[in-house]
């Protein structure tokens, strides 16, 4: 079923659908494909859909395990990026 949805969203995205790009990003994020999700969601943001895209970019950039001592600098940078997106989303809801 998800393969069918993915194909339809890809077709709609190719025709310029912003929501299809967003949905592809969310599907990738839900399937732990963060790099791909970020690409789709950044495309969505450029196309003008700010909410809920900023929130989902925050989710995508959130570190998987903030307690991990390995690659701490990368985790901190990701958390800062996530916070930036969450902050922008919050400002749009005020």
C-alpha positions as CSV (number, residue, x, y, z in Angstrom):
1,X,0.0,0.0,0.0
2,X,2.8,2.4,0.9
3,X,4.5,1.7,-2.4
4,X,1.3,2.9,-4.2
5,X,1.1,6.0,-2.1
6,X,4.8,6.7,-2.8
7,X,4.3,6.4,-6.6
8,X,1.3,8.7,-6.6
9,X,3.0,11.3,-4.4
10,X,6.1,11.1,-6.7
11,X,3.8,11.7,-9.7
12,X,2.1,14.6,-8.0
13,X,5.5,16.0,-6.9
14,X,6.7,15.9,-10.5
15,X,3.7,18.0,-11.4
16,X,4.6,20.6,-8.7
17,X,2.5,19.5,-5.8
18,X,4.0,21.0,-2.6
19,X,1.8,18.8,-0.4
20,X,3.1,15.7,-2.2
21,X,6.7,16.8,-1.4
22,X,5.8,17.3,2.2
23,X,4.0,13.9,2.4
24,X,7.0,12.1,0.8
25,X,9.2,13.8,3.4
26,X,7.0,12.6,6.3
27,X,6.9,9.1,4.9
28,X,10.7,9.1,4.7
29,X,11.0,10.5,8.2
30,X,8.6,7.8,9.6
31,X,10.7,5.1,7.9
32,X,13.9,6.5,9.5
33,X,15.3,7.9,6.3
34,X,16.2,11.3,7.7
35,X,18.5,12.4,4.9
36,X,15.9,11.8,2.3
37,X,13.2,13.3,4.5
38,X,15.2,16.5,4.9
39,X,15.6,16.9,1.1
40,X,11.9,16.5,0.5
41,X,11.0,18.8,3.5
42,X,13.5,21.5,2.4
43,X,12.0,21.4,-1.1
44,X,8.6,21.8,0.5
45,X,9.8,24.8,2.5
46,X,11.2,26.5,-0.6
47,X,7.8,25.9,-2.3
48,X,6.2,27.9,0.4
49,X,4.5,25.4,2.8
50,X,5.9,26.6,6.2
51,X,3.6,24.8,8.6
52,X,3.8,21.9,9.3
53,X,7.1,21.7,7.3
54,X,9.2,23.6,9.9
55,X,8.0,21.3,12.6
56,X,8.8,18.2,10.6
57,X,12.2,19.6,9.7
58,X,12.8,20.0,13.4
59,X,11.9,16.4,13.9
60,X,14.2,15.3,11.1
61,X,17.1,17.2,12.6
62,X,16.5,16.1,16.1
63,X,19.3,13.7,17.3
64,X,18.2,10.1,17.7
65,X,19.9,9.7,21.1
66,X,20.8,12.9,22.8
67,X,22.6,11.0,25.6
68,X,25.1,9.4,23.3
69,X,28.7,10.5,23.9
70,X,29.7,9.4,20.4
71,X,29.7,12.1,17.8
72,X,28.5,14.6,20.4
73,X,29.4,17.7,18.2
74,X,27.3,16.3,15.4
75,X,24.4,15.7,17.8
76,X,24.7,19.2,19.2
77,X,24.7,20.8,15.8
78,X,21.6,18.7,14.8
79,X,19.8,19.7,18.0
80,X,20.6,23.4,17.3
81,X,19.2,23.1,13.7
82,X,16.1,21.3,15.1
83,X,15.6,24.1,17.6
84,X,15.8,26.7,14.9
85,X,13.1,25.0,12.9
86,X,10.9,24.4,15.9
87,X,11.4,28.1,16.9
88,X,10.4,29.3,13.4
89,X,7.3,27.1,13.5
90,X,6.4,28.5,16.9
91,X,6.7,32.1,15.7
92,X,4.3,31.4,12.8
93,X,1.7,30.1,15.2
94,X,1.7,33.2,17.5
